[in-house]
Amino acid sequence: MEHASYLERREKIEQYFDRTAAKAWEVLTSNAPVGRIRRTVREGRDQMRQTLLSWLPQDMKGMRLLDAGCGTGALACEAMKRGANVVAIDLSPTLVKLARERTAFEHQNGHGRVEFLSGDMLDPGMGQFDYVVAMDSLIHYDTQDIVKAIHGLTQRTHKAIIFTFVPRTPLLAALHSVGRWFPTSDRSPALKPVDQALLEKGLKSLPDIDNWHAQRTQRVSRGFYKSQAWEWCKS
């Protein structure tokens, strides 16, 4: 997926998560006390993660799952406990290192397994998967880049792709115009609010998409956290 807009955004996202705000995200994804704004983001992310996990099988023994944009590894760890063989990848080596540390104990408990990698979540070299989950890893990309990303993943996925995007609402449009998520020095790259109808139109126009169908969708809105989950399944 070597088109300029994706590569440009990927570089900015990598710099933010690996250099600018790695410590902030380490705290956000822990149980440490946080301020009001970050608390709503933490609560929203926890709710979204549980939503996505509820759409995956409870028994995943023998299944291969890609956690695309794994962050500090919470979803990957839960999928591993269900028996999945998880490939968890993130642009940030710093967050991947933290994910390995946080899941080290779980590797000793007879579940599935998880391999943490640092790199591009769309790298075809990672092979084929039964399921792909991309939680909040496409929220900084525009509609065209999301469509291209999902298209690439459909070529390597056997059962379902579950991803999230920022739904276009008046509030999110206002936040996008300011281009801010966190305050002060921890500001992230601008979110990209997406019209779901236009996103669906783009996905349905893809070649070789006839066997893929939109299924469940659910919005999570907790304070400063706004994200829409969408499941696409292969028939």
matplotlib code that plots the C-alpha trace (Angstrom):
import matplotlib.pyplot as plt

x = [0.0, 2.6, 0.5, 1.6, -1.2, -1.1, 2.7, 2.7, 0.1, 1.8, 5.1, 3.3, 1.4, 4.6, 6.4, 3.5, 3.0, 6.7, 8.2, 5.8, 3.2, 4.5, 4.5, 1.0, -0.3, 1.5, -0.4, -3.7, -3.6, -2.8, -4.8, -3.0, -5.0, -5.7, -7.5, -11.1, -10.4, -8.1, -10.5, -13.3, -10.9, -9.8, -13.4, -14.4, -11.4, -12.2, -15.9, -14.8, -12.3, -15.0, -17.4, -14.8, -13.9, -17.6, -17.8, -14.9, -15.5, -15.0, -13.0, -10.3, -8.0, -6.2, -7.3, -4.9, -5.8, -4.1, -4.3, -3.6, -2.3, -2.0, -0.8, 0.1, -1.5, -4.7, -6.9, -4.1, -3.8, -7.5, -7.6, -4.6, -6.4, -9.2, -6.5, -5.8, -2.4, -2.1, 0.1, 0.1, 1.7, 2.1, 4.1, 5.6, 8.5, 8.1, 4.5, 5.3, 8.1, 5.6, 3.0, 5.6, 6.3, 2.7, 1.8, 4.9, 3.1, 0.2, 2.6, 3.2, -0.4, -1.2, -3.3, -2.7, 0.3, 1.0, 3.9, 4.4, 5.9, 6.8, 6.0, 3.2, -0.1, -0.8, 2.5, 1.4, 4.5, 2.6, 0.5, -3.1, -5.5, -8.9, -9.8, -8.4, -9.1, -8.1, -9.2, -8.7, -5.7, -7.5, -8.9, -6.2, -6.7, -9.2, -12.0, -9.9, -7.0, -9.4, -11.0, -7.5, -6.4, -9.5, -9.2, -5.6, -6.7, -9.6, -7.0, -5.5, -8.5, -10.7, -13.6, -14.0, -12.4, -13.5, -12.3, -13.2, -13.4, -14.3, -18.0, -18.8, -20.9, -21.2, -19.1, -16.4, -16.4, -15.7, -12.9, -11.4, -11.3, -9.3, -7.2, -6.9, -7.6, -5.4, -4.4, -1.0, 2.1, 0.3, -1.8, -2.3, -2.4, -5.8, -8.7, -10.4, -14.2, -15.8, -19.2, -20.3, -22.4, -19.6, -17.2, -19.6, -20.0, -16.2, -15.9, -18.7, -17.0, -13.9, -13.0, -13.3, -15.6, -18.7, -18.0, -17.7, -20.7, -21.2, -22.6, -22.7, -21.9, -21.9, -20.9, -19.1, -19.3, -17.7, -16.8, -13.9, -13.9, -16.0, -15.5, -17.7, -17.1, -17.9, -17.7, -17.3, -17.6, -16.7, -19.4]
y = [0.0, 2.5, 5.6, 9.0, 10.0, 6.8, 7.0, 10.6, 10.0, 6.9, 8.8, 11.4, 8.8, 6.8, 9.9, 10.8, 7.4, 6.5, 9.8, 12.5, 10.7, 7.2, 7.9, 9.4, 6.3, 4.1, 5.8, 6.0, 2.2, 1.4, 1.7, 4.9, 8.0, 10.3, 13.6, 14.0, 14.1, 11.1, 9.2, 9.5, 8.3, 5.3, 4.4, 4.7, 2.5, -0.1, -0.2, -0.4, -3.2, -5.2, -4.7, -5.9, -8.9, -9.8, -10.1, -12.6, -16.3, -17.3, -20.4, -19.3, -22.4, -22.9, -19.5, -16.8, -13.2, -9.9, -7.1, -4.2, -1.3, -3.3, -0.5, -1.9, -5.3, -5.5, -6.9, -9.2, -10.6, -11.3, -13.0, -15.1, -16.3, -17.6, -19.8, -17.6, -17.3, -13.6, -11.4, -8.0, -5.1, -1.4, 1.4, 2.3, 0.1, 1.8, 0.6, -2.8, -3.2, -2.3, -4.8, -7.6, -6.7, -6.6, -9.9, -11.8, -13.6, -14.7, -16.6, -19.0, -20.0, -22.4, -20.1, -19.4, -17.3, -13.8, -12.4, -8.7, -6.8, -3.2, -2.1, -1.5, -3.1, -3.6, -5.5, -8.5, -10.4, -11.3, -13.8, -15.0, -14.6, -15.8, -12.5, -9.0, -6.4, -2.8, -0.9, 2.9, 2.4, 3.9, 6.9, 9.2, 8.3, 9.7, 7.6, 6.8, 5.4, 3.4, 1.8, 0.9, -0.5, -2.7, -3.8, -5.0, -6.9, -8.7, -10.4, -12.1, -12.6, -15.7, -14.9, -11.2, -7.8, -5.7, -2.1, 1.3, 4.7, 8.2, 8.8, 12.2, 14.1, 17.9, 17.5, 15.5, 17.9, 20.7, 18.7, 17.9, 21.5, 22.2, 19.1, 18.1, 15.1, 15.5, 18.9, 20.6, 18.6, 15.3, 16.4, 13.6, 13.9, 15.1, 12.7, 12.1, 12.0, 9.7, 9.5, 5.8, 5.8, 7.1, 4.6, 1.8, 3.0, 3.0, -0.5, -1.9, -0.5, -2.5, -5.3, -8.8, -7.6, -9.6, -12.2, -9.5, -8.1, -5.4, -6.9, -5.4, -1.8, 0.0, 3.5, 4.2, 7.7, 8.5, 12.2, 12.9, 9.4, 8.9, 5.8, 3.5, -0.2, -2.1, -5.7, -7.0, -10.8, -13.1, -15.4]
z = [0.0, -1.2, -1.9, -0.8, 1.5, 3.6, 3.9, 4.9, 7.6, 8.8, 9.4, 11.5, 13.5, 14.2, 15.4, 17.7, 19.4, 19.6, 20.5, 21.5, 23.6, 24.4, 28.1, 28.0, 26.3, 28.8, 31.6, 29.6, 29.1, 32.7, 35.9, 37.0, 37.8, 34.9, 34.4, 33.2, 29.5, 29.5, 31.7, 29.2, 26.5, 28.6, 29.4, 25.8, 24.6, 27.2, 26.1, 22.4, 23.1, 24.8, 21.9, 19.4, 21.5, 21.8, 18.0, 18.0, 18.8, 22.5, 21.4, 18.9, 19.2, 15.9, 14.5, 13.4, 14.3, 13.3, 15.8, 13.5, 15.6, 18.8, 21.1, 24.5, 23.7, 25.7, 22.9, 21.7, 25.2, 25.5, 22.1, 23.1, 26.2, 23.9, 22.2, 19.1, 17.5, 17.4, 15.3, 17.0, 15.2, 15.9, 14.4, 17.8, 19.0, 22.4, 22.8, 21.4, 24.0, 26.7, 25.3, 25.5, 29.1, 30.0, 28.5, 29.5, 32.4, 30.2, 27.9, 30.8, 31.2, 28.4, 26.2, 22.5, 21.6, 20.6, 18.5, 18.9, 15.9, 15.1, 11.6, 9.1, 9.9, 6.2, 5.5, 3.3, 4.5, 7.7, 5.7, 6.0, 8.9, 10.0, 11.7, 11.6, 14.2, 13.7, 16.8, 16.4, 14.1, 11.0, 12.7, 11.5, 7.8, 5.3, 3.6, 0.6, 2.6, 4.8, 1.7, 0.3, 3.7, 4.0, 0.4, 1.1, 4.2, 2.4, 0.2, 3.3, 5.6, 5.6, 8.0, 9.2, 9.4, 12.4, 12.4, 13.8, 12.3, 13.5, 12.7, 11.1, 13.5, 14.2, 17.3, 15.6, 12.7, 15.1, 16.9, 13.5, 12.5, 15.6, 15.0, 18.6, 20.8, 23.9, 25.3, 25.4, 24.4, 24.0, 21.0, 18.5, 14.7, 13.6, 13.6, 10.3, 10.7, 8.1, 6.6, 7.0, 3.9, 1.7, 3.3, 2.5, -1.0, -1.4, 0.0, -2.1, -5.3, -4.7, -7.1, -5.6, -2.8, -3.8, -1.0, 1.7, 3.5, 6.1, 9.4, 12.9, 13.7, 17.0, 18.1, 21.4, 22.7, 26.1, 26.6, 24.3, 22.8, 19.7, 17.6, 15.4, 15.1, 11.9, 11.1, 7.5, 7.0, 4.2, 3.0]

ax = plt.figure().add_subplot(projection="3d")
ax.plot(x, y, z, "-o")
ax.set_aspect("equal")
plt.show()
